[in-house]
Structure formats: C-alpha cells, structure tokens
Amino acid sequence: MTAVPTDAAGKAAVEPSLHRVMGPWLLLLFIVGDILGTGIYALTGQVAKEVGGVVWLPFLVAFVVALITAFSYLELVTKYPKAAGAALYTHKAFGIHFITFIVAFAVMCSGITSASTASRAFAVNFSSAFGLGLEQGSGIILLGLAFMAVVAIINFRGVGESVKANVVLTCIELTGLLIVILIGFWAIGAGQGDVSRITQFQTPEGVSAVWPVIAATTLAFFAMVGFEDSVNMAEETQNPSKIFPKILLIGLLLTGLIYVLVSISAVTLVSPEELSEGEAPLLKVVQAGAPNFPIGIFAFITMFAVANSALINMLMASRLVYGMSREHVLPPVLGTVHATRRTPYVAIGFTTLLAFGLITFVGSVPQLGGTTALLLLCVFTVVNVAVLVLRKDKVDHEHFKAPTILPIIGAIACGFLTGPWTGRNPDQYKIAGVLLAIGVVLWLVTVMINRSIGVTPSVPDSADLGRGGPVN
C-alpha cells in the first residue's frame, strides 16, 4: 500500500504540480531545438571519417530508425501523457521495478551525457570565439562546469523561462545550419567545391561499404536523438494527446531534411579528411565556401547551438527524475517541487552533479555522444517492444496508434545498432556500464527507503495525470 504524505496537522499534503505552458509552437521549437545542435555541429567530421563523401547517408539511416521509433513513442505518450516517458511505459508493460529503474536511469544518463557533450563543445567554441586557445586541459573543463551551472540556474527558474530560452537558442542554431546550407549551395552554383564527393565511399580496399555505414550510423544517431525528450514534458504541455503526433512528426521531418542538406554542403566544400580533423567541422565549411564571412560570428552561433542541446537535455533529465520519484521508483526527495518556482529543484541539483562528474572525468565529444546513442538505442529497443505488449491495455480516451509492423522493425533495428559488430568504440560500453552500475546501487538504496517508509512503487494510469494538485 502506498503511503499518502501528510502535513503537520495530519491532512493530506498537496505537492505543487507542474505548469502547462507548452502549446503546439513551443512544443515544435522544443523538439527541433533538442534534435538540432551538438550532433550535427560536432560529429559531422567523425561521420565523414567512417564513410567518406557519403556523409549524408548515415544521417539518413539514423533519421529512418528514429522516425520508426517515434511512432511507438507517439502511441505511448498519447495513451499515457505522463512526465516519466520510457520508464513509465516499461513499468506498465512489464511491471518489474528493477527493469523500470534501469530504463529510467539509462534515459536520464543519456540526457546528462548528451548535455555533457554539449558542454564540452560549448567550451571549445567559447575558447575559439574569444581567442583563448584553450583546446585541452583544465581550462576547457572549468568552462564546461561554469556553463553547466548556468544551465542549472535557468532550469531552476522554471520551464517557462527554459522554453523561452529554448526559442531564442533554437532560432540561433537553426540560423547557423541554414548559413551552412546556403553557403554550400551558393558555392555549388558558382562552380566551387566538388559535388562528386557526395557519392564517393572511402572505405578500406576489399571491405564492404555496409559496415562502415553502420558504424557511422551509430555516431550519426546521436544527432537524431532528442525527439524522445519531448514525452517527458507531457505534464507541461497543453492537450498532449491531441497535439503530440503532428508536432513530433513535423519536427523530425524538418531536422532530417536539414541534416541531409548540411551534410551535402559540408562534403562538397571540404574533403572528408579535413572534416574529420578537430571538433568544429562546420567552421571549416563556412571558411571554405565564404572566406569573407565573419567566422567569429559563426563560432558564436555554434556555441549557442550546443548550449541549447544542454539546456533541453538537462530539462528532460530533471523532469524524468521528478516523474519517477512521484511513482516511488526513485527516492521521494527527488520529487520535491519548489513552492515558489514550481520546479523540481532537488532533481535539478542531482542531475547537475552527475553532469559535473562526466564533464570532469570524461571529456571526449565522440565518446560522450556515442555513449548517449548507445544508451538510447537500448531504451528504444525496450520501448518498441513495450508498445506491442501494451496493446492489450485499454484507456478511456482517444490516442494515436502506430502500424504494428513499425514497432517490430524498430525493435530489431535499434537492438542491432547496440551490438559490438557495428564497430562501436569499446570505451562507450565501459562508460555506459559504469553509469548503469551507479544506477543499480541507487536502486538498492531506493528499495531500502521504500521499505522503511512502507511505500510500494505503483504502476500509474493516465487518470493519475496532475495528481497532487491542480495543474496550471
């Protein structure tokens, strides 16, 4: 039996609920802003290193896999519009608290590793923009930590402030990618660059092009993640069951098209070998296609673009921790909402501390980005299976339903991309393993806390939405 919190007078305590501030346009900007950013700005060169001129192909494959999985998320978020996302769906499908916790922790860690990747990229671009020359070492770490602290402050002020910041930053990062596309196609029209590169594979002699494309897709997938974050904002979205399907699909299609066009522009103007050198490949594209373009301005755009990725991922991670705490899968203290700001401030502090640890001890952008993709591909495999299991669970409101074949294909594709046969760097498995080991320890602590206070983790239903007080 779940204990009901009470106040000093013995009355049921009413925990403040989250604000419903996100309409269709804010949700679209949230999704587009979350998908765009660090991946395309920082990893285009690493993808080119794997496949050569067909750098656009892994992004396209990653887009297709993400789109298939998005249909499963759409069915589940419109069926169960709660803040906990994939962990909630896992809990409803399988009812095993340990599996639920591991999925929740994996999603949370993916958001934090993604934000830490963005923090590293932000620090590098900040150094470039101001001519600090801090390419490695403690200077970059300190800049990354300071940046993450600012993200935590914005997150604490509230989802309204965070979403407003996201609107500005999304426009900035979209502007940067449009600049790359326009410069690329203007240069192509003027006869510059080498368009023939976009069909050229650069793989070892005698090796099939299939496996390099798969290896590159495991990197490119990091650029497509972010759509799943939006389901964790369900409790702060107006009428989520109605607006999520159209908005999420539009967001994915827009970002997929932008990625392919950016990739074509990049490899046309800069050789794959040059793109793969350094952590700011798109800066090279702008310099090659428009030498007179003020490169400092583009460095600032890149800096704010990756800042947006960090903001949204930390927003998602803290809301996920909040949602699962309210369902007694994480310690109850993590579900505490600030009485004035109406934000989950304890969860924000917890996720920020984990990000500090990753920024300090794991600095590589490809490794953090690859670990993010690995964790999420594992989660996506579970979600694609869960949507099929939950078909037997009926709810009393209309919701989106994905074609049955798509979750099956999604589960197979996502599961396949997690394997070592893809050429994934072994260090990514080590990083993920350490993070999940921390999760197991935390789960054991949670079990002991629940037993001591007489609480049993519950499997919520959609009628629980907004429980604990009115939603504003």
C-alpha positions as CSV (number, residue, x, y, z in Angstrom):
1,M,0.0,0.0,0.0
2,T,1.3,3.4,-0.9
3,A,1.7,5.9,1.9
4,V,0.0,9.3,1.5
5,P,2.2,12.2,2.5
6,T,0.6,14.3,5.3
7,D,1.4,17.7,6.8
8,A,1.9,18.6,10.5
9,A,-1.9,18.7,11.0
10,G,-2.4,15.3,9.7
11,K,-4.0,16.4,6.5
12,A,-3.1,15.1,3.1
13,A,-0.2,17.2,1.8
14,V,-0.7,18.7,-1.6
15,E,2.6,18.8,-3.6
16,P,2.6,21.7,-6.2
17,S,2.1,20.4,-9.7
18,L,3.9,21.5,-13.0
19,H,2.8,24.4,-15.2
20,R,1.1,23.6,-18.5
21,V,2.8,26.3,-20.6
22,M,3.7,24.5,-23.8
23,G,1.4,24.8,-26.8
24,P,2.0,23.5,-30.4
25,W,4.5,26.1,-31.4
26,L,6.6,25.9,-28.2
27,L,6.5,22.1,-28.4
28,L,7.7,22.2,-32.1
29,L,10.5,24.5,-31.2
30,F,11.4,22.3,-28.2
31,I,11.6,19.2,-30.4
32,V,13.5,20.9,-33.2
33,G,15.8,22.6,-30.8
34,D,16.5,19.4,-29.0
35,I,17.3,17.4,-32.1
36,L,19.4,20.1,-33.8
37,G,22.6,21.1,-32.1
38,T,25.6,19.3,-30.8
39,G,25.4,16.2,-33.1
40,I,25.5,17.9,-36.4
41,Y,27.8,20.7,-35.3
42,A,30.4,18.5,-33.6
43,L,30.2,15.0,-35.2
44,T,29.8,15.6,-38.9
45,G,33.6,15.2,-39.3
46,Q,33.7,11.9,-37.4
47,V,30.9,10.5,-39.6
48,A,32.8,11.6,-42.7
49,K,35.9,9.8,-41.3
50,E,34.0,6.5,-41.4
51,V,32.3,6.7,-44.8
52,G,33.9,9.5,-46.8
53,G,31.8,11.6,-49.1
54,V,28.5,9.9,-48.5
55,V,28.4,11.5,-45.1
56,W,24.7,12.3,-45.6
57,L,23.8,8.5,-45.8
58,P,24.4,7.6,-42.1
59,F,22.3,10.7,-41.1
60,L,19.6,9.5,-43.4
61,V,19.7,5.9,-42.0
62,A,19.7,7.3,-38.4
63,F,16.7,9.5,-39.3
64,V,14.7,6.5,-40.6
65,V,15.4,4.5,-37.5
66,A,14.4,7.4,-35.3
67,L,11.2,8.0,-37.3
68,I,10.1,4.4,-36.9
69,T,10.7,4.6,-33.1
70,A,8.9,7.9,-32.9
71,F,5.7,6.2,-33.9
72,S,6.0,4.0,-30.9
73,Y,6.6,7.0,-28.6
74,L,3.6,8.7,-30.2
75,E,1.3,5.8,-29.4
76,L,2.5,5.7,-25.8
77,V,2.7,9.4,-25.0
78,T,-0.9,10.0,-26.2
79,K,-2.1,6.9,-24.4
80,Y,-0.2,7.7,-21.1
81,P,0.5,11.5,-21.1
82,K,2.8,11.5,-18.0
83,A,6.2,13.0,-17.3
84,A,8.1,9.8,-16.8
85,G,8.3,8.7,-20.5
86,A,10.1,5.5,-21.4
87,A,10.3,4.4,-17.8
88,L,6.6,4.7,-17.3
89,Y,5.9,2.7,-20.5
90,T,8.3,0.0,-19.4
91,H,6.7,-0.2,-15.9
92,K,3.2,-0.5,-17.4
93,A,4.4,-3.2,-19.9
94,F,6.5,-5.4,-17.7
95,G,5.7,-4.4,-14.1
96,I,9.2,-5.2,-12.9
97,H,10.5,-2.4,-10.8
98,F,14.2,-3.2,-11.4
99,I,13.8,-3.0,-15.2
100,T,11.8,0.2,-14.8
101,F,14.5,1.8,-12.8
102,I,17.3,0.8,-15.2
103,V,15.4,2.2,-18.1
104,A,14.7,5.4,-16.2
105,F,18.3,5.7,-15.2
106,A,19.5,4.9,-18.8
107,V,17.3,7.7,-20.2
108,M,18.4,10.1,-17.5
109,C,22.1,9.3,-18.1
110,S,21.6,9.7,-21.9
111,G,20.3,13.2,-21.3
112,I,23.2,14.0,-19.0
113,T,25.9,12.5,-21.3
114,S,24.3,14.5,-24.2
115,A,24.4,17.7,-22.1
116,S,28.0,17.0,-21.1
117,T,28.9,16.5,-24.8
118,A,27.3,19.9,-25.5
119,S,29.2,21.4,-22.5
120,R,32.5,20.3,-23.9
121,A,31.6,21.6,-27.4
122,F,30.4,24.9,-25.9
123,A,33.7,25.3,-24.0
124,V,35.8,24.6,-27.2
125,N,33.7,27.1,-29.3
126,F,33.8,29.7,-26.5
127,S,37.6,29.4,-26.5
128,S,37.6,29.9,-30.3
129,A,35.2,32.8,-30.3
130,F,37.3,34.7,-27.7
131,G,40.7,33.5,-28.9
132,L,41.5,31.9,-25.6
133,G,43.4,29.0,-27.1
134,L,42.1,26.5,-24.5
135,E,41.8,23.4,-26.7
136,Q,42.5,20.8,-23.9
137,G,43.0,20.5,-20.2
138,S,41.6,22.2,-17.1
139,G,40.6,25.4,-18.9
140,I,38.0,23.6,-21.0
141,I,36.8,21.6,-18.0
142,L,36.3,24.8,-15.9
143,L,34.4,26.5,-18.8
144,G,32.2,23.4,-19.2
145,L,31.4,23.3,-15.5
146,A,30.6,27.0,-15.3
147,F,28.4,26.6,-18.4
148,M,26.5,23.7,-16.8
149,A,26.0,25.7,-13.6
150,V,24.3,28.4,-15.7
151,V,22.1,25.8,-17.3
152,A,21.0,24.6,-13.9
153,I,20.0,28.1,-12.8
154,I,17.9,28.6,-15.9
155,N,16.3,25.2,-15.3
156,F,15.5,26.1,-11.7
157,R,13.8,29.3,-12.7
158,G,11.1,27.3,-14.4
159,V,10.0,25.6,-17.6
160,G,8.6,28.9,-18.9
161,E,12.0,30.6,-18.7
162,S,13.7,27.5,-20.0
163,V,11.3,27.2,-23.0
164,K,11.7,30.9,-23.8
165,A,15.5,30.5,-23.7
166,N,15.0,27.4,-26.0
167,V,13.0,29.5,-28.5
168,V,15.9,32.0,-28.8
169,L,18.6,29.4,-28.9
170,T,16.7,27.2,-31.4
171,C,16.5,30.2,-33.8
172,I,20.2,30.8,-33.4
173,E,21.2,27.2,-34.1
174,L,18.8,26.9,-37.0
175,T,20.3,30.1,-38.4
176,G,23.8,28.5,-38.2
177,L,22.7,25.4,-40.1
178,L,20.8,27.5,-42.8
179,I,24.0,29.5,-43.2
180,V,26.0,26.3,-44.0
181,I,23.3,25.1,-46.4
182,L,23.1,28.5,-48.2
183,I,26.8,28.9,-48.4
184,G,27.2,25.3,-49.7
185,F,24.5,25.6,-52.4
186,W,25.7,29.1,-53.4
187,A,29.2,27.8,-53.8
188,I,28.0,24.8,-55.8
189,G,26.1,27.1,-58.1
190,A,29.2,29.1,-58.6
191,G,31.2,26.0,-59.6
192,Q,33.1,25.7,-56.3
193,G,33.8,22.6,-54.4
194,D,33.4,19.0,-55.7
195,V,29.8,17.7,-55.9
196,S,31.0,14.3,-57.0
197,R,32.2,13.6,-53.4
198,I,28.6,13.1,-52.2
199,T,28.6,9.7,-54.0
200,Q,32.1,8.5,-53.0
201,F,32.6,5.9,-50.4
202,Q,36.0,5.9,-48.7
203,T,36.4,2.5,-47.2
204,P,39.4,0.2,-46.9
205,E,40.1,-1.8,-50.0
206,G,38.1,-5.1,-50.1
207,V,35.8,-4.1,-47.3
208,S,32.1,-3.8,-48.0
209,A,30.6,-0.3,-47.6
210,V,27.8,-1.7,-45.5
211,W,29.7,-2.0,-42.2
212,P,31.3,1.5,-42.3
213,V,27.9,3.0,-42.9
214,I,26.5,1.1,-39.9
215,A,29.5,2.2,-37.8
216,A,28.9,5.8,-38.9
217,T,25.2,5.5,-38.2
218,T,25.9,4.7,-34.6
219,L,27.6,8.1,-34.4
220,A,25.1,9.9,-36.6
221,F,22.2,8.6,-34.4
222,F,23.4,11.0,-31.7
223,A,22.4,13.8,-34.0
224,M,18.8,12.5,-34.3
225,V,18.1,11.9,-30.6
226,G,16.1,14.4,-28.8
227,F,12.6,13.7,-30.0
228,E,12.1,11.3,-27.1
229,D,12.8,14.1,-24.6
230,S,9.6,15.8,-25.5
231,V,7.4,13.0,-24.0
232,N,8.9,13.8,-20.6
233,M,7.3,17.3,-20.9
234,A,3.8,15.8,-21.3
235,E,2.6,17.2,-17.9
236,E,3.7,20.7,-19.0
237,T,2.1,20.5,-22.5
238,Q,-1.4,21.7,-23.3
239,N,-3.7,18.8,-24.6
240,P,-0.7,16.4,-25.3
241,S,-2.9,13.5,-26.6
242,K,-4.1,15.8,-29.5
243,I,-1.0,17.8,-30.5
244,F,1.9,15.4,-30.0
245,P,1.6,13.3,-33.2
246,K,1.5,16.1,-35.7
247,I,4.1,18.2,-34.0
248,L,6.6,15.4,-33.3
249,L,6.5,14.1,-36.9
250,I,6.9,17.6,-38.4
251,G,9.8,18.2,-36.1
252,L,11.6,15.0,-37.1
253,L,11.0,15.6,-40.9
254,L,12.4,19.2,-40.7
255,T,15.5,18.2,-38.8
256,G,16.1,15.1,-41.1
257,L,16.0,17.3,-44.2
258,I,18.3,19.9,-42.6
259,Y,20.8,17.3,-41.7
260,V,21.0,15.8,-45.2
261,L,21.4,19.3,-46.8
262,V,24.1,20.3,-44.3
263,S,26.0,17.1,-44.9
264,I,25.9,17.6,-48.7
265,S,27.1,21.2,-48.4
266,A,29.9,20.2,-46.0
267,V,31.4,17.4,-48.0
268,T,31.1,19.4,-51.3
269,L,33.2,22.2,-49.9
270,V,35.6,20.3,-47.6
271,S,37.1,16.9,-48.1
272,P,36.2,14.1,-45.7
273,E,39.8,14.1,-44.5
274,E,39.7,17.7,-43.5
275,L,36.2,17.5,-42.0
276,S,37.4,14.7,-39.6
277,E,40.2,16.9,-38.1
278,G,39.2,18.9,-35.0
279,E,35.9,19.4,-33.1
280,A,34.4,22.2,-35.2
281,P,33.9,20.8,-38.8
282,L,31.2,23.3,-39.8
283,L,33.5,26.2,-39.2
284,K,35.8,24.8,-41.9
285,V,32.8,24.6,-44.3
286,V,31.9,28.2,-43.8
287,Q,35.6,29.3,-44.2
288,A,35.9,27.2,-47.4
289,G,32.6,28.4,-49.0
290,A,32.7,32.0,-47.9
291,P,36.2,33.1,-46.8
292,N,35.0,36.7,-46.2
293,F,32.2,35.6,-43.8
294,P,33.0,36.8,-40.3
295,I,34.0,33.4,-38.8
296,G,33.7,34.8,-35.2
297,I,30.0,35.2,-35.7
298,F,29.6,31.6,-36.8
299,A,31.7,30.5,-33.8
300,F,29.2,32.3,-31.6
301,I,26.3,30.7,-33.4
302,T,27.8,27.2,-32.9
303,M,28.4,28.0,-29.2
304,F,24.8,28.9,-28.6
305,A,23.6,26.0,-30.7
306,V,25.2,23.4,-28.5
307,A,24.1,25.4,-25.4
308,N,20.5,24.7,-26.4
309,S,21.2,21.0,-26.5
310,A,22.5,21.1,-23.0
311,L,19.6,23.2,-21.7
312,I,16.9,20.9,-23.2
313,N,18.6,17.6,-22.1
314,M,19.1,18.8,-18.5
315,L,15.5,20.0,-18.5
316,M,14.4,16.5,-19.7
317,A,16.7,14.7,-17.2
318,S,15.4,16.6,-14.2
319,R,11.7,16.1,-15.2
320,L,12.3,12.4,-15.7
321,V,13.8,12.1,-12.2
322,Y,10.8,14.1,-10.9
323,G,8.3,11.9,-12.6
324,M,9.8,8.6,-11.5
325,S,10.2,9.9,-7.9
326,R,6.5,10.6,-7.8
327,E,5.9,7.0,-8.8
328,H,8.2,5.8,-6.0
329,V,10.8,4.3,-8.3
330,L,13.3,6.9,-7.2
331,P,13.7,8.3,-3.6
332,P,10.8,10.7,-2.8
333,V,13.0,13.6,-2.0
334,L,13.8,13.8,-5.8
335,G,10.2,14.6,-6.5
336,T,10.2,17.7,-4.3
337,V,8.9,20.8,-6.1
338,H,9.9,24.3,-5.1
339,A,7.0,26.1,-3.5
340,T,7.7,29.4,-5.4
341,R,9.3,28.5,-8.7
342,R,7.2,25.3,-9.1
343,T,10.2,23.4,-10.4
344,P,11.7,20.1,-9.3
345,Y,14.8,21.7,-7.7
346,V,16.2,18.6,-5.9
347,A,16.1,16.7,-9.2
348,I,17.8,19.6,-11.0
349,G,20.6,19.6,-8.4
350,F,21.0,15.8,-8.6
351,T,21.3,15.7,-12.4
352,T,23.6,18.7,-12.4
353,L,26.1,17.0,-10.1
354,L,26.2,13.9,-12.3
355,A,26.9,16.2,-15.3
356,F,29.7,17.8,-13.4
357,G,31.3,14.3,-12.9
358,L,31.1,13.5,-16.6
359,I,32.5,16.8,-17.7
360,T,35.4,16.4,-15.3
361,F,36.3,12.8,-15.9
362,V,35.1,12.0,-19.5
363,G,35.9,14.9,-21.9
364,S,35.8,13.4,-25.4
365,V,32.9,14.6,-27.6
366,P,32.7,11.4,-29.7
367,Q,32.8,9.1,-26.7
368,L,30.1,11.0,-24.8
369,G,28.0,11.3,-27.9
370,G,28.4,7.7,-28.8
371,T,27.5,6.7,-25.2
372,T,24.4,8.8,-25.4
373,A,23.3,7.0,-28.6
374,L,24.2,3.6,-27.1
375,L,22.0,4.2,-24.0
376,L,19.1,5.5,-26.1
377,L,19.2,2.7,-28.6
378,C,18.9,0.2,-25.8
379,V,15.9,2.2,-24.4
380,F,14.3,2.5,-27.8
381,T,14.5,-1.3,-28.2
382,V,12.6,-1.7,-25.0
383,V,10.0,0.9,-25.9
384,N,9.3,-0.7,-29.3
385,V,8.6,-3.9,-27.5
386,A,6.6,-2.2,-24.8
387,V,4.2,-0.6,-27.3
388,L,3.2,-4.1,-28.6
389,V,2.8,-5.5,-25.0
390,L,0.6,-2.6,-24.0
391,R,-1.9,-3.0,-26.9
392,K,-4.0,-5.1,-24.5
393,D,-4.2,-2.2,-22.1
394,K,-7.2,0.0,-23.0
395,V,-7.7,3.6,-21.9
396,D,-10.8,5.8,-21.8
397,H,-9.6,8.4,-24.2
398,E,-8.6,8.5,-27.9
399,H,-4.9,8.2,-28.7
400,F,-2.6,7.7,-31.6
401,K,-1.9,4.1,-32.8
402,A,1.2,3.1,-34.8
403,P,1.1,0.5,-37.6
404,T,2.0,-2.8,-35.9
405,I,4.9,-3.5,-38.3
406,L,6.8,-0.3,-37.2
407,P,7.5,-1.3,-33.6
408,I,8.7,-4.7,-34.8
409,I,11.1,-3.1,-37.3
410,G,12.1,-0.5,-34.7
411,A,13.0,-3.1,-32.0
412,I,15.1,-5.1,-34.5
413,A,16.9,-2.1,-35.9
414,C,17.6,-0.4,-32.6
415,G,18.8,-3.7,-31.0
416,F,21.1,-4.4,-33.9
417,L,22.7,-0.9,-33.6
418,T,23.7,-1.5,-30.0
419,G,25.9,-4.5,-30.7
420,P,29.8,-4.6,-30.9
421,W,29.5,-5.8,-34.5
422,T,28.7,-2.2,-35.5
423,G,32.3,-1.1,-34.9
424,R,31.3,1.0,-31.9
425,N,34.2,2.1,-29.7
426,P,34.5,-0.3,-26.7
427,D,35.0,2.7,-24.3
428,Q,31.4,3.6,-24.9
429,Y,30.3,0.3,-23.3
430,K,32.6,0.9,-20.4
431,I,31.1,4.4,-19.8
432,A,27.6,3.1,-20.1
433,G,28.4,0.2,-17.8
434,V,29.8,2.4,-15.0
435,L,26.7,4.7,-15.2
436,L,24.3,1.7,-15.0
437,A,26.3,0.2,-12.1
438,I,25.7,3.5,-10.3
439,G,22.1,3.1,-11.2
440,V,22.0,-0.4,-9.6
441,V,23.4,1.0,-6.4
442,L,20.9,3.8,-6.3
443,W,18.1,1.3,-7.0
444,L,19.1,-0.8,-3.9
445,V,19.1,2.4,-1.8
446,T,15.6,3.2,-3.2
447,V,14.3,-0.2,-2.3
448,M,15.5,0.2,1.3
449,I,14.0,3.6,1.6
450,N,10.6,2.4,0.3
451,R,10.6,-0.5,2.8
452,S,11.5,1.7,5.7
453,I,8.6,4.1,5.0
454,G,6.1,1.5,3.9
455,V,5.8,2.5,0.2
456,T,5.2,0.2,-2.7
457,P,6.1,1.5,-6.2
458,S,3.0,1.9,-8.2
459,V,2.0,1.4,-11.8
460,P,0.2,4.7,-12.7
461,D,-2.6,5.1,-15.2
462,S,-3.5,8.0,-17.3
463,A,-6.1,9.1,-14.8
464,D,-3.3,10.0,-12.4
465,L,-2.2,12.9,-14.6
466,G,-1.9,16.0,-12.5
467,R,-2.5,14.3,-9.2
468,G,-1.2,16.1,-6.2
469,G,-3.0,19.4,-7.0
470,P,-4.4,21.4,-9.9
471,V,-2.2,21.9,-13.0
472,N,-1.7,25.5,-14.0
